[in-house]
Amino acid sequence: MWDPTKYLAFADHRSRPFHDLVARINTPTPRRVVDLGCGPGNLTETLRPRWPNATLEAFDSSPEMVEAARSRGLDAHVADATAWSPAPDTDVVITNAVLQWIPTHPDLLRRWTAELPTGAWLAMQVPGNFESPSHALVRDQIKTAWPSLTDVLRDQIPVLDPTGYADLLSACEVDAWETTYLHRLEGPDAILEWITGTALRPIRARLDDQAWTAFRAELAPKLLNAYPPRPDGTTWFPFRRVFAVARVL
């Protein structure tokens, strides 16, 4: 279950990659714009002033996120990205921090670009920090002390590097790159709170309240050691992200 409130706790930091991604889409008057994995809709609604005459299609697999998006006035729907196909008038597809959850997403990208009309744009961004301490420490803790959770671990890094996505989308005009953002987070246990809204979500879904409290208590000092707070109480959090923008030829 997604918690929109927890996810939005770091909304300013989470929004930067979305805006950097959308800035690379060079089309003035698309007919239909799709936000594939709209989350709570705070970023989707910024597409309205960018393309005011476009039909805005938004969906997410989480009913909680869709409810939050609808509260913003968006016509959002619950849907599964793996079953989605673009309508004939789809000129822009944006998927921001979604595809890392879908092991088959390389196949989806190939299918979507084959189904989109000539001149359409597909823009994607995925986190690329799966080897960083914020994720490695979680994996190590599960392997050493929480064997009942080993099935939530993924066997391999779930995303490609920029070259991998460029090769995957090479039938299009493609721009692929990566950026490491250095976020300055505030508050105690800032890294733990960040990943609670994302990477730890499948773990939270598996644990009752008591076990979840114990898991967090065990993880918190490890993260503080890996990401020590600064003298002013803030914490630097390097976060690598991978981008690709493709224009269908």
N, C-alpha and C positions, 0 to 999 in steps of 0.2 A: 504494500500500500504506500502510495506517495503522500507526503505531507506538504501541501503547498506553502504553509506558513514556515516550516523549517527550510524549504527550498529557497524561499524568498528572503531569508535572513541575510543572505549575501548577494542580493539582487544586483547591486551596482557592479560587483566584480564579475558575476556570471553573465551580465549583459554585454560586456565589452567584446567578447568574441563574436557574438551575434551581429553587432553593429559593424565590426570589421569585415565580417562575411558578406553582409548585405551590401556594403559599400562597393564590392567588386562586381555586382550585378549591373550590367550596363544596358538596361532597356527602359524606355520612358513610359510606354503605355501598354503594359501587359493586359491581356483579357482576364486571365484567372491567375491568382497567386495562392499557392498552397503552403501552409506551415504544417509540416509533417512532424508531429510531436510538439504540440503547441504549449505544453505545460500549463501554468496558471494564466497564460495569455498576456502577461505584462509586456512581453516583447512582440507578440503578434500584433497588438494594437498599434505599435509604432509603424506598421506597414501601411496603415490607412492613409496617413498624410503623404507617404512616399508615392503610393499608387492609388489615388482617391477614386478612380473610375474602374478599378479592377474588382472582379468578384473575389472575395477573400474566403478561402476555404481553410478551416482549422480543425485538426483532430488530434487526439491523444489516446493512448491505451488505458489511461488511468481515469476512472470516473471522478475521483476527487479533483484531479487537475482540470478536467473538463468543466466541472461545476464552478471552479474558481474562474476559469476563462469566461464562462457564460455570465458570471456576476459582473464582468467588465463590459458586457454588451456584445460579446462575440458570438457568432453562430457556430459554436464549437460542438463536436460530436465525438463519441467514443468509437474508436476504430482501431484495427490492427494494421500496422504499416506493411506487414508481409502480405496482406491480402489487397492492398490498395493499388489501383491503377489510375493514371492521370486521365482526366476528361479531355476530349479533343481540343478544347480551347485553353489548356493549361500552358502558360508561357513562363511561369516561374515556380520552382519547387525549392523550398528551404527546409533543411533538416539540421537542426542545431542541437548537438550533444544528445543524440538519440541512437544513432546506428551502432554505437559500442555495445548496446544491449542486445543486438540482433546478430547472431553468429553468421547468418547467411546474407548479410547485407552486401557483400560484393556482388552476389547474384542479383540482388534487388537493384543495385545501381545500374548494372548492365541492362536489365529489363526496362527500367524506367527511362533510360536514355533512348532505348529502341522504340518505346511507345510515345515519347514526347514529340511534338511537332518540330519541324525544322525552325531553328532560331530560338527555341526555348532554352531556358537556363535552369541548371540544377546546381544548387549551392549547399555544401555540407561542411560540418565541423564536428570533430570528435575529440575528446580528451586523449592526450598521448602520454599521460603520466603514470601508467600502470606499473612501471618499474621503480617509481619513486618511493621513499619511505612511507608515505601516507597509505600506499597500497601494499607494499611488501611486508610491512609490520602486521597488517591484518591477516595476510596469508600465513605468515609464520605463526601467529597466535592460534589460528584455527588448526594448523597442522600439528602443533605441539600440545595444545591444551583443550581444543574443542573439536574432537574427531567427528562428532555428530553433524558438524557443519561442512565437512569436506566436500560434499556434493555441490555446494554453492560456488566452489572455486572453479575458475575457468582454466583449461589445460594450457592455453597459450594466450599471448597478448591479443585482445579482440579487435585491434585496429591495425591498419597499414601505416607505413610512413608516407610522406608526400610523393615520393617516387612510385610507390605501390599504387596510390590512387591515380596518379598521372597515367601510369601504364593501363590501369583498369578502364580509364575514361578516354583513352587515346584516340578513339573514333570521333571524339568531339574536339572542339577548341577548348583546351583545358589550362587552368592556372592552379597550381598546387603549391602549398607552402606550409611552414610551421612557425609558431610563435610561442615563446615562453613568457608568460605574464608573471610579474613579481607582485603578488597581492600583499598588501599590508593589512592584516586582519586584527581586529580589536576583540578584547574580552578574554577571559580565562578559557583554556582548552579550545582555542579557536580552530585548530586543525580538526580536532575531534568533532566539533560542531559542524564544520563544513562537510566532512565526509558522512556524517549522520544523515544529511539530506540527500546523499547520492550513493556513494559506494557501499555504505553500510545498510542500505535499505533492504536488500534481500536477507541479510542477517537478522535485522530487526523483525522481519516478517516471520522468522522461524522461532524466535525466542519469546518466552513469556516475560512479564515485567521484571521479575526477580533475576532471571538469567541475563536479560538485556542489561540491567544495571551492573551485574557482575562483569559482563564482557566489556562494557565501557570503562569500568574501574580498572580493569587489567590493562586495557589499551592506552588509557590516558597518559600515564607516566612515560610510556615508550614514545609516544608522539611528542611529548614535551622535551624529551631528550634529543629527538631527531630535529625538532624545530623549536629551539629555545626562545622564549620570549625576550624581546629587547628591553632595555632598562625602563622604557616608558610604558611597558605592558603590552605593546603590539607585537605581532609575529609576522615575519616574512614567510610567504608561501609561494615558492616557484611552481608554476603550473603550465606545462607544455600542452599545446593544442595543435591539431592537424586540420588543415583546410583544403578544400578543393572546390573550384567553381568551373563548371563545364557548360559550354554553349553547343547545342546540338546542330550539327552540320547537315 
